Amino acid sequence: MHSYFRSKGYRALMNAAIFNGIGNSLFNIVFIIYAGSLSFKTAAVSIASFITYIPEMINVVLGYYADNTHHKYEWMVLARVNQFTLFIGLALMIGLPGSTLVFGGGVGD
């Protein structure tokens, strides 16, 4: 806790990690429940589950490049803002009438 209160950068990263964890959990719950309501629910749930692990699979490669990055804090904040924007865009796409396209299923509902 001492580091949390003393370091502004560490505090920002920890807060971002906490909110990211909460957001990812809510995303997984909502998106997988939605995928289960589609006509091709087995494939949709599989795709939704697999997509959440793609970033973890490429972390090793991205970690190498991140070590050589200058202004790491600004890039991390920008990445989180972009992730937020993508989640909002996905939520809006799911609300559209032909939302089956979100899962790559071809023709809309």
N, C-alpha and C positions, 0 to 999 in steps of 0.2 A: 504494500500500500504506500510505502514511503516513496517509491519511484513514481507511482501513479500521481501523487500530489505534487511532486517536485518537477517533473518533466512534462512540459506542455505537449511535445510531440508524442511521447509515450501515451499520455492520457488521450490524445486525439485518436491514435491508432487503436487503443483498447476500446474506446467508445465505438469506433467504427466497426471493430470486430464483433462487439456485442450486438449492435444493430444489424450487422450483416447476418449474424447467426439467427437472430429473430426473424429477419426478412426471409432468409432461405428456408427456415422451417415453415413459415406461413405459406410461402410460395409452393413448397413441396406438398403440403396438405391440400391447399386449394386446387393446384394444378392437377394433382393425381386424382382427386375426387372428381374434378371436371372431366378428366380423361376417361375415368371409369363410367361416365354417363354416356359416352359416345357409342355408336353402333359397332365400332371396331375397337372395343375397350381394351382387349388384351394387347394389341399392338400399340395403342395410344399410351397406356400405362407404362409399357416397356420403353417406349421412346422418351416419355417424360422422366422416367427414372434414370435412364442412361445419360440424358443430356446434362443432368446435374453433376455427373462425374467427369465430364470432358475437361473442365478446368483443372481438376486434380490430376488428371493423366498428363497434362502438358506443363505442370508446375516445375518440373525439373529443368526443362528447356528454358522456360520463362525466367526461372530463378537465375540462370547463368547470365541472361541479358540484364536482369534487374540489378545484379551486382555491379554492372558497368554503367549504370544509369546515373546521371547527375540530377539533382533536385528530386530525389526519391519521394519526398513527402508530397510535393505538388502533383507528381504523377499518380501517386496512390489516391489522392483526393479526386483527381480527374477520373480515374478508373471507377471509383465508387459512384460518382455522379453519372457517368455513362451507364453503369449497371442499373442505377435507379431509373434512368430514362428508358432503358430497354425493358425493364419490368413494367413500367407505366404503359409503354407501347404495346407490350404483350397483353396486358389487362384490357386495353382498349380494343385490341384485335379479337380477343375472346368474346367481347360484347357484341361484335358485329354479327349479322345474320348468317354469313357463310363461314363461321368460325372453325369448321372442320379443316380448313386450309392451314390453320396454325400447326396442326400435327402432320402436315404433308399428305393428307389423305385424299387429295384430288378435289373432287366436286364437293361443294358445300352441302349443308344439311338438307 
